[in-house]
Amino acid sequence: MLMQNRLLLIRYTAELYIRIRAAITLCRAVLICLFLFSANSYASTLVQRSIGDASRINPIFATDSASGEISGWVFNGLLKYNANLKLTGDLAKKYLVSKDGRTVTFILRKGIKWQDGIEFTSADPLFTYRALRNPKVATPYSTDFMLIDKAEAIGKYIFRVHYKTVFVPALASWTMGILPYHLLKGHNLATDRFNRHPIGTGPYKLTKWKSGQSILLTKNSSYFRGAPHIDHLLYKIIPDSATAFLQLETGKIDAMGLSPIQLKRQITKKIKKNYKIYINPSFGYTYLGLNLRRKLFQNKKVRKALDYAINKKQIIDTILFGEGTVANGIYPPTSWVYDSSVKASKYNLPKAERLLKETGYVYKDGKLIKDGKQFSFTVVTNQGNNERKYAALLIQSDLKKIGIKMNIRILEWQAFLNLVNSRNFDAVLLGWQLSPDPDQFSIWDSSQNKPGGFNFVGYHNKTVDRLLERGRKTMNRKQRKIIYQKINKIIFNDKPYLFLYSPYSIVVIQKRFKGIKKEKAGIFYHLVDWYVPKRLEIYP
């Protein structure tokens, strides 16, 4: 009897243990389901690498990539591009265009607050417009607003602009970040402390800026679209790519752009385990810009000779490891006006030598000579971009074959920008990231050869000027495409730039970040929706 009771007790204990384990398993399953279906995040920081420091975090002065990216998180425009690169409302909930296309009315969202708690109203876009039109404010973005005849604030929530004529890029121009009237009225915008301590309406606000070291953004809990899930964006300023890659390997950086050589040769098993790589065609190109103020580059035959002397395919195969295409003008393959019929100049040293000979140069003792002087110039590019550095070395080697001495000078980002803006250079190796709209008035129009303007190579072509004006006023998309393709052919033939390549965008991101989507607008388009899942550890 005693033995039987012991057996019953053991069986009961075993059954109870099994039921408890089953309950624990069920609870664990429920909690895991809650975890999987929850998009909540705990306090998180996305650490990114920036090649250079920002200059002024103010959208009307943000002409470099670092300043532009930070400004994009702090400020909003009246409109924005959606994930498919179509214009949609941002600070404006909707917009109305008159039948003649010359008047645009923006209906603003109510209840939006600046990051200091003051309400956003129609006074703010009106102030921004007047700042952009102010001749004392040196900004390359003013050109898009010079065709406005009148701008007016109608009450607190309606802003209306009247154009002198039809201006097709009008809507795209209002993606420009809007400035706060209440903070900047009567101030000198170029020198105001606001440029280091910006207040915007965007999803993130600037909380700490250590010059040359880092920029910290913190989520705006009152953001009108809802607070981002990631609490902080930390930009580490690391000009040296090898140092940046080492920090990526050790987990000190969560996201950064990779060079093709890093992608092909340096990715370790550890990086593959912890990071995901995203590769997309970029909306830009890299070029060698020639300062046309220099007598050396004023003859078109000379510029064409230099173009023939550069082996662009070798640059793509050697430096980009095939991760790009040869550029054939001012529009990359991702643009809707891209013209595949324009063929990039093929590497042809005999043709280059023949053109140089026609301009009076002679090849003697391994040197290209004219008027007793060797053909010699200096190319300047920025620190932290090894693709450009190595491309410069290959170009240097190519030109040496025909007796040209090309020096290379690599500068820290801000020093490089200062040199470009001062026009004190022979040639620059640089790149453009372009807007979805094909209008490039600010880069190529003769009027933009001015302080602060993007036409820093000093390009002048009256036909291009006329076509740029026509392209801005042509509503028909097919006709507009024809106009911009004509512009491309003329500029490509004139060779103010030696168009090199359109690289692919290669970005690596730590796998703990979820909610990432690949869109036409890029993987960072939905960053405000990214999140880091809660870490749940359940013990038996």
VENGI-V335274 format. One record per backbone hydrogen bond with DSSP energy under -0.5 kcal/mol. CO is the residue of the C=O (numbers start at 1). NH is the residue of the N-H. If there is no record, write none. Layout:
# VENGI-V335274
co: (CO:CO)
nh: (NH:NH)
This chain:
# VENGI-V335274
co: (1:2:3:4:5:6:7:8:9:10:11:12:13:14:15:16:17:18:19:20:21:22:23:24:25:26:27:28:29:30:31:32:33:35:44:45:46:46:47:47:48:50:56:58:58:61:64:65:66:67:68:69:70:70:71:73:74:76:77:78:78:80:82:83:83:86:88:91:94:96:98:101:102:103:104:104:105:105:106:106:107:107:112:114:118:121:121:122:123:124:125:126:127:128:129:130:131:134:136:137:139:140:141:142:142:143:145:147:150:152:152:153:154:156:157:158:159:160:161:161:162:162:167:168:169:170:171:172:173:174:174:179:180:180:181:184:187:188:188:192:193:193:195:200:203:205:208:209:210:210:213:214:215:215:216:216:217:218:219:220:223:229:231:232:232:233:233:234:234:235:235:236:236:239:240:241:242:243:244:245:246:247:247:248:254:255:256:259:260:261:261:262:262:268:269:270:271:274:276:278:280:283:285:286:286:287:287:288:289:290:291:294:295:298:299:299:300:301:302:303:304:305:306:307:308:309:310:311:312:313:314:315:315:316:320:322:323:325:332:335:338:339:341:342:348:349:350:351:352:353:354:355:356:356:357:362:362:364:367:367:368:369:370:373:374:375:377:378:378:379:380:381:382:384:385:386:387:388:389:390:391:392:393:394:395:396:397:398:399:399:400:403:404:405:405:407:409:409:411:412:413:414:415:416:417:418:419:419:420:423:426:427:428:428:430:432:432:440:440:441:442:445:446:448:448:450:454:455:457:461:462:463:464:465:466:467:468:469:470:470:472:473:476:477:478:479:480:481:482:483:484:485:486:487:488:489:490:491:491:496:497:498:500:501:501:502:503:504:505:505:506:507:508:509:510:512:512:514:517:519:522:523:523:524:526:526:527:528:531:531:532:534:535:536:537)
nh: (5:6:7:8:9:10:11:12:13:14:15:16:17:18:19:20:21:22:23:24:25:26:27:28:29:30:31:32:33:34:35:36:37:38:232:47:48:234:254:255:236:238:58:61:62:63:68:69:70:71:72:73:73:74:75:204:202:178:91:90:92:88:85:520:521:82:80:109:107:105:101:167:163:98:106:161:96:107:108:159:93:94:120:117:114:124:125:126:127:128:129:130:131:132:133:134:134:137:138:139:142:143:144:145:146:146:148:164:162:154:160:155:158:122:108:154:106:152:104:163:149:150:170:171:173:174:174:175:176:78:79:181:183:184:185:187:189:191:192:195:196:197:57:115:220:218:216:211:213:214:237:210:217:235:207:208:233:205:221:223:226:231:219:46:234:217:235:48:236:215:237:50:238:241:244:245:246:247:248:249:250:252:253:251:510:49:508:263:264:265:266:266:267:272:273:274:275:511:509:507:505:434:432:500:501:289:430:498:428:292:294:297:298:300:302:303:304:305:306:307:308:309:310:310:348:311:312:315:316:317:318:319:320:322:323:324:504:502:335:338:340:342:343:344:352:353:354:355:356:357:358:359:359:361:360:364:369:367:364:369:375:362:373:370:376:405:407:426:427:409:429:411:385:386:389:390:391:392:393:394:395:396:397:398:399:400:401:401:402:404:403:368:406:377:407:379:381:411:383:416:417:418:419:420:421:422:423:424:423:425:291:380:289:430:287:285:434:443:444:445:454:448:449:450:455:453:456:458:292:465:466:467:468:469:470:471:472:473:473:474:168:475:480:481:482:483:484:485:486:487:488:489:490:491:492:493:494:495:496:290:499:288:327:286:503:325:282:506:280:507:258:278:256:276:513:514:533:531:519:522:525:517:526:527:529:530:530:229:514:533:42:536:537:538:539)
